[in-house]
Amino acid sequence: MDPQVAVRLVGDVAIVDMTGRFTLGDGCALLRDTVKQLLESGHKHILISLRGVTYIDSSGLGQMAGCYVTASRIGAQIKILNARSKVSDMLQVTRLFSTIFVIFSDEDEAVRSFQPS
């Protein structure tokens, strides 16, 4: 399945719904370009939903990390939602799970997490 992204807004949170395989090439560029456009449009809260992702390789993970760094530099936040087991395993193996990304399984909880306590 070709990689696809769709963006929807829940309050001030931009949710990027990813589907397909995100590997070296078009999938990585699609994610990077989507996040770049959101940041340039002033979105500071971005939630990347991986529910529809069937596979992600090290290039895809690298793009996610790059998006995180870019967002952090301008005071924006990126969090992860619904990582399927294979994708979650990759995040854990590469230590992205515990070092930079906050990962949620519940969308409402993830959206609320962007709000100040």
Secondary structure, DSSP 8 states (H G I E B T S, - for coil): ---EEEEEEETTEEEEEEEEEE-TTHHHHHHHHHHHHHHHTT--EEEEEEEEEEEE-HHHHHHHHHHHHHHHHTT-EEEEE---HHHHHHHHHTTHHHHT--EES-HHHHHHTTS--
